[in-house]
Amino acid sequence: MDDQAEPAEPTGLRSPAPAPSTPSETRNSLPPYAAAFSAFYRECVPTLVAFLVWQGAHLPDATDIA
């Protein structure tokens, strides 16, 4: 009975790749379009939040919306 092969591991159960340990590793591993969007987002969000607050939104709601 020792000649039986073990069943193959299902592909959906493999553990994911380890996450980067520092934010700079995450930022450097982004595809170019994601890095460009990230820069755009960081540049525009404060203005958008200020606009939403000016329109009457509470600050926590404005940050959630942005």
C-alpha positions in Angstrom: 0.0 0.0 0.0 3.0 2.3 0.2 3.1 2.6 -3.6 0.1 4.9 -3.8 0.8 8.5 -5.0 -0.4 11.4 -2.9 -3.1 13.5 -4.5 -2.0 16.7 -6.2 -2.6 19.9 -4.3 -5.6 21.9 -5.7 -4.4 25.1 -7.3 -6.9 27.3 -5.5 -5.4 26.3 -2.1 -1.9 27.5 -2.6 -0.8 30.3 -0.3 -0.4 33.7 -1.9 2.9 35.4 -2.4 4.2 37.1 0.7 3.3 40.8 0.9 6.1 43.4 0.6 7.4 44.4 4.0 7.8 48.1 3.3 5.7 50.7 1.6 8.5 51.6 -0.8 8.6 47.9 -2.0 4.9 48.2 -2.7 5.3 51.5 -4.6 8.2 50.2 -6.7 6.4 47.0 -7.6 3.3 48.8 -9.1 2.8 48.8 -12.8 3.4 52.2 -14.5 -0.3 53.0 -14.8 -1.0 52.3 -11.2 1.9 54.5 -10.1 0.6 57.3 -12.3 -2.9 56.9 -10.9 -1.5 56.9 -7.3 0.4 60.1 -7.9 -2.8 61.7 -9.5 -4.9 60.5 -6.5 -2.5 61.9 -3.9 -2.4 65.2 -5.7 -6.2 65.6 -6.2 -7.7 64.2 -3.1 -7.1 67.1 -0.8 -8.8 69.5 -3.2 -11.7 67.1 -3.7 -12.1 66.7 0.1 -12.1 70.5 0.5 -14.7 70.9 -2.2 -17.0 68.3 -0.6 -16.6 70.0 2.8 -17.4 73.4 1.2 -20.5 71.8 -0.4 -21.7 70.8 3.1 -20.3 67.3 3.7 -18.8 66.4 7.1 -15.1 65.8 6.9 -15.3 62.0 7.6 -17.9 61.6 4.9 -15.9 63.7 2.4 -12.8 61.6 3.0 -14.9 58.4 2.5 -16.4 59.8 -0.7 -12.9 60.7 -2.1 
